[in-house]
Amino acid sequence: MANDSWTERAARVLQDNYYPARLTLVRGEGCRVFDDEGRSYLDLIAGIAVNSLGHCHPAIVRAIREQSATLMHVSNLYRNPWSVRLAEEFATRVPGSRAFFCNSGAEANEAAIKLVRRHAHFKYGPARHVIVTAEASFHGRTFAALTATGQPKYWEGFEPLVPGFRYVPYGDLAALDAAVTDDVCAVLLEPIQGESGVRVPPPGYLTRAAKLCSERGALLVFDEVQTGLGRTGTFLACEADGVLPDVVTLSKSLGGGLPLGAMLARGEASSAFVPGSHASTFGGNPVACAAALAFLETIDADRLLDRVRETGDWFMEALRRLAILQPKITGVRGRGLLIAIDLAVPAKEVALAAEARGYLINAVQENSLRFAPPFIVTREELSGFLAVLEEILHRE
């Protein structure tokens, strides 16, 4: 069926909460996806950092096939071994952590928000409930996660929001110091801000945030939904700063393409939830957990974090070299395979031109393009894109 037909059908039956899609994708293999007319595209955004092993990776497909023939779902009234095994895997990578599983990054952040407030409520009393987050942050679309998101454009029409949030400029240590007062139960930060254009904090910012929280009895929460699970070249992005938070949230690539989120809590925070205080019907689903176990096993066996660092360094350097030749690129930043460039022309126009040439990229801000390709992307594939990008910018 032609793409126009899918467009018409979608308009009749789907909510208008997404901008109209130009493509109808029907198949994926490795770093490529294919539309309903058979055209191939190199996916340099990987489902917004979800398909980190590429599309339909054999290990993920095998795990899903085998698990779906064994046990697809069981309620949380009972235990399933796959969620226990996945939590054990996390405990080796985030020492001392205990896991709560859900279906998305927004849900993981909702769980973290509830957990830090509950922890402070019983330790200090209800007055200590404020959560400090950063301006230009993004933590999800559910109500508490939406309120935590420091971008008023996402709030429009949904007020009143959840009370008890305070916002500070990202990377501003003085502002963070002033904001963490006696009524603050937690600080919630992205180690690298993804949706605002891959904003990397200044050196020492995360370390100082950890010290502030420790000194003032507040919990430190890192939203690693986009940056975690190897995307920046370490299992957690915060490892590059030598910081381990009290709570970390994960999702995106965790389920290998299936919906799965996790909240990991350490120390005192790990005991804040008690039976009945929080739940998720599908949290810890056996099929999703089996896929996640296959994902973790594969990134270890194939040494993919080394590859992320090496390929990411090469790609950023290539973009910087291109920026010297092409003044329409005004900035390059990122870490690992989470990279953005700033442009002197509208990013959306460049993204559409790249799509027409067979490359999927993301205009994350008006003048910024974001790249989050699969970990398995090759230098040859990226070189082909760089040549096309240079041609597009020459014309724009």
C-alpha positions, 0 to 999 in steps of 0.5 A: 500500500502506498505511503499516501494511503497510510498517511490518510488512514493515520489521519483518520484514526490516530491522535494529532500529538505527533507532527505528520510523518513523511515516511512509513517504515516497514522493515529494519535490518542492521543500521538500515530501515526500509519504507513501504515503497522499498527505499532504504535509509541509514538510521543515524538516530536509531529510533531516538537512541533505542535501537543501539544494536541496530534493527532486528539484531539476531541476539535480540530476535532469538531471545524474544522468540524463545521467551515468547514461546516460554512465558510472555507475561505473569503478574507481579503477584508472582516472581519471574526469573528473568526480572531477577536475573536482569536486576542482578546484572544491574547490581554488578554494573551499579554496585549496591543497586536494587531495581524497579522495572517499568515500560519507559523512561518517563515511568522510570522518572516518575518512579524516581520522583515518588521514591525520593519524596517518600524517602524524605517524607519518612526521614525528614517530614513532609516539608522536605519535598522540593526537587531541583531540576535543570532548565532545558532538561527533558524527563518525560511527558507524564505529569511529574516527569513533565513538571520536572522537565525544565522547558515551559513549551511542554507545559502549555495547556497542562497547568496546574503542574505538580507542585514542588519543583525548582529549576536552575540553569544547567551547568551553573554551580552557583545557582545549584548551590543556592537552590539546594536548601533545607526543603530539597529532597533531591536533585534530578539531572541529565549527565548530558542534556539530550533533547536540548541539543546534547549539552555537555556540562562543564568539568566538575559540575556533576561531581559538585552536584554529588558533593552538595547533595551529600552535604545537605542530605538530598538524594542525587538522581541521574536521568540516564534514559538517553545517555545510559547503557553505553550510548556515551562509551561508558555503561553510564555517562556519569562514570566519565565524571567518577560519580555514582548517584543515589538513583539512576533511571534507564530505558531507550535501548534497554529492551532492544526495541521493546518497551522497558524502563528501569529505576535503580536505587542505592543506599538508603534510597533503595529501601524507600519503597515498601509493598504497595507503594509503587507498581507497574502491571507490565514492569519486569515483563519476561519477554522484555527482560529476556531481550534486555539480558541479550542486549547486555550480553551482546554489548559485553561479548562484542566489546561495543562500548570500546567501539562506541568510544572509537567510532564516536571520537572519529565521527566528532573529529570528522564533523569538526574537520568538516566545520572548518571547511563548511562555516554553516556548521557552527559547533560540534559537541557530544560524547561517544555516539551521542553527538550534535552539531549547530548550524547557521541554517534551519536544522529541519531543512537539512534533516529533510534533505538528508532524508531524501538522500537516504539518511535519517537524522534528527533536528532536535532544536531549531538550529541543531542536529542530533546523531545517535546511531546504532553502536554497530554503525561503521566508519564507511557508513558515516563517511557516506553521510558526511559527504552528503551532509557537505553537499546539502550544506553547500546548497542550503 
